[in-house]
C-alpha cells in the first residue's frame, strides 16, 4: 500500500506594527504612509500577515468609528496610574487596524504638541503589549516606529518577555528620523514611564531620558528607511549624539529603501489632478500647470518652468540654502531667472514667516502654501516641472519618488535615501533626476540652472529624462520582500 504524504501549510509570520500614525486614519508625515502601505504590501504576499495598532484619535473616531468593531476594554497600568483602555478593530484595504481608545489621551484636535505627550504615548506602548492576549493575533514580531513608541521594546525587555503568552516575540525598531529621540527629564522615568530605578541606565543618556537609546539597546533589529541612511546615522554629524551607541549596536542595523504608493501616485488615475496624463501624454502636464497658475493667481504661462518644494518646513530640509540663494545679491538668485516657485508645507514659524515675506517680494513668481494638504500637494506636483529637495539629511523621503511618478524631475542633494533613489542624469544615461553633493547654495543654484537649461534648450533630452523618472520602480514589492526576509531571520 502506497504511503500518503500529508503536507502542512507553513504558518505565516505575524507582524504587529505599533505606530502613532497610519493613513488614512492619522498622518502628518511619511511615517503615516509607511505604516499603512508596508503592512498592505506584506499582506499581498502569502508569507506573512501584518496588522497595525494606533491610537483612536478624535478625527479618526469621527470619520470611521461606525465602521469599527468593538473588541474589548481593559485597564492598563502606567506607573501609579490605572487607566481605561478600549480596543476597536477595522479592516481597510486588506489590512486589519486596531485602535486604542482612551479619550483623555487621544480625543484631541491634533496628534502631537501637548504637554503630556510623553505620558500619552507611554500609555499607547504599554497598552499595545497588554492587549496582545485580546486580539486573536499572537505576533511573532512587533515593529515599533520612532521615539513615540520606542517604549515597546523597552517594556517588553523589562516586564513581558518572561510572561506566559509573550515568550520569543521579537522586536524590530524602525528609525524614521534619528533627530527625534524622545528626550525627557530624568526625574520622570518612574513617575511617568514606570521604569524602575535599577533599570534607569537603560534609557539614561547625557543626564536625561533618551527613549531611542533604550529601544536601540533592547530591540532585536533596527531598520532604517534606506541603506545609505543606515550608514549615515553612525556618523557624528548625522546621529544626534547617538553615534557611539549605534556603532556598538551596528550588527542590528538594516537599511531598506522605502517604496511609495504607486497606485495613489499614478497621474493617469489620480483624482486630485486637474487633468490626468501618462507617459505617452506628458504634454497634458502643461494643462495642470495652467490650472494651478489660475488657482494661485500666478501669471498663466504653460512654458515657464515651475519649481516646487513639498516638505515639512524644518531646517534639515534645506530651507537655509534656499534663503541664502534668494538673498544672494553678488551673483543673482534663482528668483531673478524666469521661473515660478511654489512651496507647500508647514512647520517652523521662522521659516514660514520668511517664505511669506518672499512671496510678497516676488508676487508674480512665488506662492507659499502653509498647509499639510495631500490633495493640494498632488496638484502642485502634477503641475510642476521640477521638485527641489536640498536636504541636509534625509532618512528616505517619499516626495522624490512621488515626483518621479508624476514626471516631475527631482533636484536633490546627495544624502540618505535620496542617494539610494535618484541618479544624476548629468553623470549617467539612466539618470532620473539631478543631484548635487556639497551642502552649498551656489552648488544648488548651479544644479537648478542646469535643469532649467535642459528644460528650455534640450527638449528631447528633457522628455526622455521625464520618462525615465516615471519608469523608476518605487513600488513596495521589493521592500516588503526584504522586510519579510528580515522577520523570518529572527525566528
Buried (B, 14 or more C-beta within 10 A) or exposed (E): EEEEEEEEEEEBBBBBBBBBBBBEBBBBBBBBBBBBBBBBBBBEBEBBBBBBBBBBBBBBBEEBBEEBEEBEEBEBEBBEBEBEBBBBBBEBEEBBBBBBBBEEBBBBEEBEEEEEBBBBBBBBBBBBBBBBBBBEBEBBBBBBBBBBBBBBBBBBBBBBBEEEEBEEBBBBBBBBBBBBBBBBEBEBBBEBBBBEEEBBEBBBBEEBBBBBBBBBBBBBBBBBBBBBBBBBBBEEEBBBBBBEBBEEBEEBBBBBBBBBBBEBBBBEEBEBBBBBBEBEEBEBBBBBBBBBBEBBEBEEBEEBBBBBBBBBBBBBBBBBBBBBBBEBEEEEBBBEBEBBBBBBBBBBEEBBEBBEEBBEEBEEBBBBBBEBBBEBBBBBBBBBBBBBBBBBBBBBBBBBBBBBBBBBBBBBBBBBBBBBBBBBBEEEEEBBBBBBEEBBBBBBBEBBEBBBEBBEEEEEEBBBBBBBBBEBEBBBEBBBBBBBEBBEEBE
